[in-house]
Amino acid sequence: MVPLPEAWDSGASQWAAARREAYADDLAGPRSLAAVSAASHRSEADQDPAQ
């Protein structure tokens, strides 16, 4: 699971628009992003998954 800003920095900026949209809208996978509180979201920001 990779946040959109990290994906962009890691190469998604080179993807075709349709591929980026499909990546951002993929909710079917078992690792899809889940809604979280604003505080939780801010605490993680767009860190690299290794962080």
C-alpha positions as CSV (number, residue, x, y, z in Angstrom):
1,M,0.0,0.0,0.0
2,V,1.6,3.3,-1.1
3,P,0.1,6.7,-0.6
4,L,-0.6,8.7,-3.8
5,P,2.1,11.3,-3.2
6,E,4.7,8.6,-2.6
7,A,3.6,6.8,-5.7
8,W,3.9,10.0,-7.7
9,D,7.4,10.6,-6.4
10,S,8.4,7.0,-7.1
11,G,7.4,7.1,-10.8
12,A,3.6,7.3,-11.1
13,S,4.2,10.8,-12.5
14,Q,5.4,9.0,-15.7
15,W,2.3,6.8,-15.9
16,A,-0.5,7.5,-18.4
17,A,-3.5,9.4,-16.9
18,A,-5.7,6.3,-17.1
19,R,-3.2,4.2,-15.2
20,R,-2.9,6.8,-12.4
21,E,-6.7,7.1,-12.1
22,A,-7.0,3.3,-11.9
23,Y,-4.4,3.2,-9.2
24,A,-6.0,5.9,-7.2
25,D,-9.5,4.4,-7.5
26,D,-8.6,0.8,-6.8
27,L,-10.8,-0.1,-3.9
28,A,-11.2,-3.8,-4.6
29,G,-7.9,-5.1,-3.4
30,P,-7.4,-6.4,0.1
31,R,-4.8,-3.7,0.7
32,S,-7.0,-0.8,-0.3
33,L,-6.8,2.4,1.7
34,A,-9.3,2.7,4.6
35,A,-10.8,5.9,5.9
36,V,-9.0,7.3,8.9
37,S,-9.3,10.4,11.1
38,A,-7.7,13.6,10.0
39,A,-5.3,13.5,12.9
40,S,-4.1,10.0,12.0
41,H,-3.7,11.1,8.3
42,R,-1.7,14.2,9.2
43,S,0.6,12.2,11.5
44,E,1.7,10.0,8.6
45,A,1.6,12.6,5.9
46,D,3.1,11.2,2.6
47,Q,6.0,9.3,4.2
48,D,7.8,6.6,2.3
49,P,6.3,3.2,3.4
50,A,9.7,2.3,4.9
51,Q,9.2,5.2,7.4
